[in-house]
Amino acid sequence: MNGYDETDIPEPDRLVAPGADGEDTAVEAALRPKDLGEFVGQEKVRQQLDLVLKAAKQRGATADHVLLSGAPGLGKTTLSMIIAAEMGAPIRITSGPAIQHAGDLAAILSSLQEGEVLFLDEIHRMSRPAEEMLYMAMEDFRVDVIVGKGPGATAIPLELPPFTLVGATTRAGLLPPPLRDRFGFTGHMEFYAPEELERVVHRSARLLDVEIDTAGAAEIAGRSRGTPRIANRLLRRVRDYAQVRADGVITREVAGTALQVYEVDARGLDRLDRAVLEALLKLFGGGPVGLSTLAVAVGEERETVEEVAEPFLVREGLLARTPRGRVATPAAWAHLGLVPPQQAGGGPRGQQGLFGA
Ligand SMILES: Nc1ncnc2c1ncn2[C@@H]1O[C@H](COP(=O)(O)OP(=O)(O)OP(=O)(O)O)[C@@H](O)[C@H]1O
């Protein structure tokens, strides 16, 4: 398990979910940076990609295949569109789960134009036969289309125009090495620093025509869990609040009060995250406690606690997964304004005190 597992379980109505919801999909097109210059943060990936694209352009060649790895909402789709725009090429967007049969992939590949960018999101979720077809397509710009079944089946080779595959994955480690090796460039997307998210918020506010001051943007950035998609979503909710309850201007106070209404705390924890932490601290004295027990205590499924709430709590250094169970860190006690049992009354007595509290 790692911090990227958050999207595997549906997260209905979660303001801090890193995956896109219907409203995001509609608004995101308007907020997407259109070129590398506008793309905030990810310095390393940006610089490296800039070189890859410029070199290909100078040679008059199609850019090498690019693999982008990183958590949801960090800008992989955005970067793939930028790659196409910088190369002056059209882009086709699809995803691993949409390609269940090799034939689905053959149909897409055979209709690509020369130089086109094919964006394959969640590439680690493609079916095996499709994946094998992709190996040959990436390396030789050729696929073998199998016609017929059983002993009479024949492979008809099909030439493809050169294209650039941009694969996106939340789990680079899950990609089979032969697939990984066929990418000329791999960019690892990191979570964004608060200052970078501030820039994202300012930029989006400008595009949405919302007035926001520096402290207001910092307040939203600090609660956005290192993720631009969440920053943009929180900004839209804060904008609603500013419009209805304030004078339309987003200040620190307006942002803070609005996000309190939406139950997103100063560190970006939402109701579920806090419920897990509170149970761990108040009911189990900070642990160690087993995952199932913790899940029952918060009235959620085991998987929801493990895959939806925990990755962020672990990333934030608030919770640790140990062989003996889940354990709260000193930062967790501090965040919820509680005193750890040892400090409260010393050793076992402190524990007892908490259970009794
Ligand atoms: N570096 C950035 N600068 C400004 N805005 C960004 C940046 N990265 C992402 N965004 C914004 O965040 C939103 C989500 O980005 P995007 O869809 O590219 O993420 P993703 O990594 O492809 O997510 P998923 O894996 O869930 O599809 C978009 O609205 C985009 O405009």
The ligand as a Gaussian input file, in Angstrom:
#p B3LYP/6-31G(d) Opt

LIG

0 1
 N        1.095000      22.320000     -12.341000
 C       -0.147000      22.775000     -12.395000
 N       -0.401000      24.089000     -12.477000
 C       -1.662000      24.545000     -12.501000
 N       -2.762000      23.763000     -12.460000
 C       -2.573000      22.450000     -12.398000
 C       -1.276000      21.883000     -12.371000
 N       -1.377000      20.552000     -12.287000
 C       -2.691000      20.284000     -12.284000
 N       -3.415000      21.417000     -12.342000
 C       -4.870000      21.494000     -12.324000
 O       -5.357000      20.421000     -11.524000
 C       -6.447000      19.773000     -12.155000
 C       -6.151000      18.295000     -12.253000
 O       -5.070000      18.059000     -13.137000
 P       -4.988000      16.766000     -14.067000
 O       -6.346000      16.364000     -14.546000
 O       -3.959000      17.033000     -15.087000
 O       -4.449000      15.714000     -13.030000
 P       -4.111000      14.172000     -13.253000
 O       -2.798000      13.925000     -12.600000
 O       -4.218000      13.810000     -14.691000
 O       -5.216000      13.484000     -12.437000
 P       -5.857000      12.014000     -12.690000
 O       -4.718000      11.072000     -12.559000
 O       -6.867000      11.921000     -11.595000
 O       -6.470000      12.063000     -14.055000
 C       -6.669000      20.501000     -13.479000
 O       -7.729000      21.399000     -13.305000
 C       -5.407000      21.282000     -13.711000
 O       -5.737000      22.507000     -14.283000

